[in-house]
Amino acid sequence: MKAFVTGGTGFVGANLVRLLLNEGWDVRCLVRPNSRLENLQGLTVEIVRGDLIDEQLPELMQGCQVLFHVAAHYSLWQRDRDLLYQSNVLGTRNVLSAAKKAGIERSIYTSSVAAIGIDPSGQPTTETYQSPVEKLIGHYKQSKYWAEQEALKAAQSGQDIVIVNPSTPIGAHDIKPTPTGDIVLRFLERRMPSYVETGLNFIHVRDVAIGHLLALQKGKTGERYILGNQNMSLKQLLDELSQITGLSAPARSVPVWLPLSVAWIDEEILTKFGKTPSIPIDGVRMSKQPMYYNPKKAIDELGLPQTPIRIALKDAVNWFQENLSIKTK
């Protein structure tokens, strides 16, 4: 079997590619001409150059039976609105259309819990809830919602498509890094004197990769599965990092209005003078309430593993230390 993978150079994609290779798959990765290839170095993969909106995608997919559409543009900067919709919405539409033309038998689309939103009841959110799109904070979340609608429409028209919604992955190969990886990195570099009172659902990135393969094997067409594990406050995560590394966790929290004020100055004022903003407004707005999710459906129906988050954090710490020469002692 040969899999066509988009986003293989990224965090989740690189872990998925490694899993597929270990399971005996042949893997063809779509790579943009300007992509960093470190996450694919040393791997026996076929690389094809192109973009999500390229017209030649059906030809590039020829000979593959399965599609894993993992690629997405992630940004919380308001200035990136057009790029988010082009990559995430139009890109998903084009990739799934190409898969249909190429005769792909089954597609796994990587959405996000960001597309679901947060259940106002206060209970951890499940797949049955859907926030109105206008209540999803920021263009990234809204673009992921509309991208998921493209996948649902394609499934309703007869394509075999399963949707997975990862929560917040942690682990190795977080090359950019992601916002959560950046928290780990700043903690290691002692650049995190305080924190905001918020919470997230975390999962080992390896379990996310396994969840993709399980969705391929057991998932139901047109349904979505939250790939998550443990709901934790940011303070709990930082305390875990402290126990793993021996470094002190920040002891004080800051009220959300403080980073929100800094973010507003960054994005609304300093950018007009050519300054690079450091804190996105939408990122701070998201942190106003915990983003907790319930992965029971994926556990029960797919057999999604639940690796302890401490192991995920250890793997992330070790990867950053080995690849970025960070010392914690």
C-alpha positions as CSV (number, residue, x, y, z in Angstrom):
1,M,0.0,0.0,0.0
2,K,1.2,3.5,-0.8
3,A,0.1,6.6,1.1
4,F,0.1,10.1,-0.2
5,V,0.8,12.5,2.7
6,T,0.5,16.3,2.8
7,G,2.2,18.1,5.6
8,G,4.9,15.4,6.1
9,T,7.5,18.0,7.0
10,G,5.4,19.3,9.9
11,F,5.0,18.1,13.5
12,V,2.1,15.7,13.2
13,G,3.0,14.8,9.6
14,A,6.6,13.8,10.4
15,N,5.4,11.5,13.2
16,L,2.7,10.0,10.9
17,V,5.3,9.4,8.1
18,R,7.6,7.5,10.6
19,L,4.7,5.4,11.8
20,L,3.6,4.5,8.3
21,L,7.2,3.5,7.3
22,N,7.5,1.4,10.5
23,E,4.2,-0.3,9.5
24,G,5.6,-1.2,6.1
25,W,3.9,1.4,4.0
26,D,5.3,3.1,1.0
27,V,5.0,6.9,1.5
28,R,4.9,9.7,-1.0
29,C,5.1,13.2,0.5
30,L,3.9,16.4,-1.1
31,V,6.5,19.1,-0.3
32,R,6.3,22.8,-1.1
33,P,9.3,24.1,-3.0
34,N,10.5,26.2,-0.1
35,S,9.7,23.7,2.7
36,R,12.3,22.8,5.3
37,L,13.1,19.1,4.9
38,E,14.8,18.3,8.2
39,N,11.9,16.2,9.5
40,L,12.2,13.9,6.5
41,Q,15.9,13.5,6.4
42,G,17.1,9.9,6.5
43,L,13.7,8.6,5.7
44,T,12.9,6.3,2.7
45,V,10.1,8.5,1.3
46,E,9.3,9.6,-2.2
47,I,9.1,13.4,-2.3
48,V,7.1,15.3,-4.9
49,R,7.1,19.1,-5.2
50,G,3.9,21.0,-5.3
51,D,1.3,23.0,-3.5
52,L,-2.2,22.3,-2.1
53,I,-3.8,24.3,-4.8
54,D,-1.8,22.9,-7.7
55,E,-3.8,21.6,-10.7
56,Q,-1.4,18.7,-11.2
57,L,-2.2,17.1,-7.8
58,P,-4.2,14.2,-9.4
59,E,-1.1,13.2,-11.4
60,L,1.1,13.4,-8.3
61,M,-1.3,11.1,-6.4
62,Q,-1.4,8.4,-9.1
63,G,-0.4,5.0,-7.7
64,C,-1.5,5.8,-4.1
65,Q,-4.4,4.1,-2.5
66,V,-4.7,6.3,0.6
67,L,-4.5,10.0,1.3
68,F,-3.6,11.6,4.6
69,H,-4.3,15.3,4.3
70,V,-2.4,16.7,7.3
71,A,-1.1,20.0,5.8
72,A,-2.5,23.2,7.1
73,H,-1.4,26.8,7.6
74,Y,-1.3,27.7,11.2
75,S,-1.2,31.3,12.3
76,L,-3.0,33.4,14.9
77,W,-1.9,36.7,13.3
78,Q,-4.9,38.6,12.0
79,R,-2.7,39.8,9.0
80,D,-2.6,36.1,7.7
81,R,-6.4,35.9,7.1
82,D,-6.2,35.5,3.3
83,L,-3.4,32.9,3.5
84,L,-5.3,30.9,6.1
85,Y,-8.4,30.6,3.9
86,Q,-6.4,29.9,0.7
87,S,-4.3,27.1,2.3
88,N,-6.8,25.6,4.7
89,V,-10.1,25.9,2.9
90,L,-9.3,26.1,-0.8
91,G,-6.3,23.8,-0.3
92,T,-8.5,21.2,1.3
93,R,-11.1,21.4,-1.4
94,N,-8.5,21.0,-4.1
95,V,-6.7,18.1,-2.4
96,L,-9.9,16.1,-1.8
97,S,-11.0,16.8,-5.4
98,A,-7.6,15.6,-6.7
99,A,-7.9,12.5,-4.5
100,K,-11.2,11.7,-6.1
101,K,-9.8,12.2,-9.6
102,A,-6.8,10.0,-8.8
103,G,-8.9,7.1,-7.6
104,I,-7.8,7.4,-3.9
105,E,-9.7,4.7,-2.0
106,R,-9.9,6.4,1.4
107,S,-8.8,9.8,2.8
108,I,-8.1,10.8,6.3
109,Y,-8.5,14.6,6.8
110,T,-6.7,16.2,9.7
111,S,-9.0,18.8,11.1
112,S,-8.5,20.2,14.7
113,V,-10.5,20.6,17.9
114,A,-10.2,24.3,16.9
115,A,-12.9,23.7,14.3
116,I,-15.3,22.3,16.9
117,G,-15.1,25.1,19.5
118,I,-15.9,24.9,23.2
119,D,-19.1,23.6,24.6
120,P,-20.7,26.4,26.7
121,S,-22.1,23.8,29.1
122,G,-18.8,23.7,30.8
123,Q,-18.4,19.9,30.2
124,P,-15.4,18.8,28.1
125,T,-16.4,19.1,24.5
126,T,-17.3,16.1,22.4
127,E,-17.7,15.5,18.6
128,T,-21.5,16.1,18.9
129,Y,-21.1,19.7,19.7
130,Q,-20.4,22.4,17.1
131,S,-19.8,26.0,17.9
132,P,-21.4,28.5,15.5
133,V,-18.6,29.6,13.2
134,E,-18.9,33.2,14.2
135,K,-18.1,32.3,17.8
136,L,-14.9,30.6,16.9
137,I,-12.1,32.9,17.9
138,G,-9.9,34.1,15.1
139,H,-9.4,33.3,11.4
140,Y,-7.4,30.1,12.0
141,K,-10.2,28.4,13.9
142,Q,-12.8,29.7,11.4
143,S,-10.7,28.5,8.4
144,K,-10.4,25.0,10.0
145,Y,-14.2,25.0,10.4
146,W,-14.7,25.8,6.8
147,A,-12.1,23.3,5.7
148,E,-13.8,20.6,7.7
149,Q,-17.1,21.5,5.9
150,E,-15.3,20.8,2.6
151,A,-14.4,17.4,3.9
152,L,-17.9,16.7,5.0
153,K,-19.4,17.9,1.7
154,A,-17.0,15.6,-0.2
155,A,-17.9,12.7,2.0
156,Q,-21.6,13.4,1.5
157,S,-21.0,13.3,-2.3
158,G,-19.6,9.8,-2.0
159,Q,-15.9,10.0,-1.2
160,D,-14.7,7.8,1.6
161,I,-13.3,10.4,4.1
162,V,-12.8,10.2,7.8
163,I,-12.1,13.3,9.9
164,V,-9.7,13.4,12.9
165,N,-9.6,16.4,15.2
166,P,-6.3,16.4,17.2
167,S,-6.3,18.4,20.4
168,T,-2.8,19.7,21.5
169,P,0.1,17.4,20.5
170,I,3.3,17.2,22.4
171,G,6.5,15.3,21.6
172,A,9.4,15.0,19.2
173,H,10.0,16.6,15.8
174,D,8.2,19.9,16.7
175,I,10.5,21.7,14.4
176,K,8.9,25.2,14.1
177,P,7.8,24.8,17.0
178,T,4.1,24.8,17.6
179,P,2.7,27.1,20.3
180,T,2.8,24.3,22.8
181,G,6.3,23.3,21.8
182,D,7.2,27.0,22.2
183,I,6.0,26.8,25.8
184,V,8.3,23.8,26.4
185,L,11.1,25.6,24.7
186,R,10.7,28.9,26.6
187,F,10.5,26.9,29.8
188,L,13.8,25.1,29.0
189,E,15.4,28.4,28.1
190,R,14.1,30.1,31.3
191,R,12.1,32.6,29.4
192,M,8.8,32.0,31.1
193,P,8.5,34.1,34.3
194,S,4.7,33.9,34.5
195,Y,1.7,32.2,33.0
196,V,-1.9,32.8,32.1
197,E,-4.7,30.9,33.9
198,T,-6.0,28.6,31.1
199,G,-6.1,24.9,30.2
200,L,-5.9,22.6,27.2
201,N,-6.3,19.0,26.2
202,F,-2.9,17.4,25.6
203,I,-1.9,14.2,23.8
204,H,1.3,12.6,22.8
205,V,2.0,13.3,19.1
206,R,2.8,9.7,18.5
207,D,-0.7,8.8,19.7
208,V,-2.1,11.4,17.2
209,A,-0.2,9.6,14.4
210,I,-1.5,6.2,15.6
211,G,-5.0,7.8,15.7
212,H,-4.7,8.6,12.0
213,L,-3.9,5.0,11.1
214,L,-6.7,3.7,13.4
215,A,-9.1,6.1,11.7
216,L,-8.0,4.6,8.3
217,Q,-8.6,1.1,9.6
218,K,-11.8,1.6,11.8
219,G,-13.2,5.1,11.2
220,K,-16.6,5.6,9.8
221,T,-17.0,7.7,6.6
222,G,-18.1,11.3,7.2
223,E,-17.6,11.1,11.0
224,R,-15.1,13.0,13.1
225,Y,-12.9,11.7,16.0
226,I,-11.3,13.9,18.7
227,L,-7.7,12.7,19.1
228,G,-7.0,13.8,22.7
229,N,-6.0,12.6,26.1
230,Q,-5.7,14.6,29.3
231,N,-7.2,18.0,30.2
232,M,-4.7,20.0,32.1
233,S,-4.3,23.6,33.2
234,L,-1.2,25.4,31.9
235,K,0.0,25.6,35.5
236,Q,-0.2,21.8,35.8
237,L,1.7,21.4,32.6
238,L,4.5,23.7,33.8
239,D,4.7,21.9,37.1
240,E,5.1,18.6,35.2
241,L,7.9,20.2,33.2
242,S,9.5,21.3,36.5
243,Q,9.5,17.8,37.9
244,I,11.0,16.4,34.6
245,T,13.7,19.0,34.2
246,G,14.5,20.1,37.8
247,L,13.9,23.7,36.7
248,S,11.6,26.0,38.7
249,A,8.1,26.5,37.3
250,P,6.8,30.1,37.2
251,A,5.0,30.8,40.5
252,R,2.8,33.7,39.5
253,S,0.0,34.2,36.9
254,V,-0.8,37.4,35.1
255,P,-4.3,38.7,34.4
256,V,-5.4,38.1,30.8
257,W,-5.8,41.9,30.2
258,L,-2.0,42.3,30.5
259,P,-0.9,40.1,27.5
260,L,-4.0,41.2,25.7
261,S,-2.9,44.9,26.0
262,V,0.6,44.0,24.8
263,A,-0.8,42.0,21.9
264,W,-3.1,44.9,20.8
265,I,-0.1,47.3,20.8
266,D,2.0,44.7,18.9
267,E,-0.6,44.0,16.1
268,E,-2.4,47.3,15.8
269,I,0.4,49.8,16.3
270,L,3.9,48.4,16.1
271,T,3.3,46.5,12.9
272,K,2.5,49.8,11.2
273,F,6.1,50.9,11.9
274,G,7.6,47.7,10.5
275,K,8.0,45.9,13.9
276,T,7.5,42.2,14.2
277,P,4.7,41.4,16.7
278,S,5.4,39.0,19.5
279,I,2.0,38.1,20.9
280,P,-1.1,37.5,18.7
281,I,-4.4,39.0,19.9
282,D,-6.3,35.9,18.9
283,G,-4.0,33.7,20.9
284,V,-4.6,35.7,24.1
285,R,-8.4,35.8,23.4
286,M,-8.4,32.0,23.2
287,S,-6.7,31.6,26.5
288,K,-9.6,33.3,28.3
289,Q,-11.3,30.0,28.9
290,P,-10.0,26.4,29.2
291,M,-10.2,24.4,26.0
292,Y,-11.1,20.9,27.4
293,Y,-12.2,18.0,25.2
294,N,-13.5,14.5,25.6
295,P,-11.8,11.8,23.4
296,K,-14.0,8.9,24.5
297,K,-15.4,8.2,21.0
298,A,-11.9,7.8,19.6
299,I,-10.9,5.6,22.5
300,D,-13.9,3.4,22.3
301,E,-14.4,3.1,18.5
302,L,-10.8,3.4,17.3
303,G,-8.8,2.2,20.3
304,L,-6.9,5.5,20.5
305,P,-3.9,5.0,22.9
306,Q,-3.5,7.3,26.0
307,T,0.2,7.6,26.6
308,P,0.8,9.6,29.9
309,I,1.4,13.3,29.2
310,R,4.6,13.1,31.3
311,I,6.1,10.8,28.7
312,A,5.1,13.2,25.9
313,L,6.7,16.1,27.8
314,K,9.9,14.0,28.3
315,D,10.1,13.2,24.6
316,A,9.6,16.9,23.7
317,V,12.3,18.0,26.2
318,N,14.7,15.3,25.0
319,W,14.1,16.3,21.3
320,F,14.6,20.0,21.9
321,Q,17.8,19.3,23.9
322,E,19.2,17.0,21.3
323,N,18.3,19.2,18.3
324,L,18.7,22.7,19.7
325,S,21.6,22.1,22.2
326,I,19.5,23.3,25.2
327,K,20.9,22.5,28.6
328,T,18.5,22.3,31.6
329,K,21.2,22.0,34.3
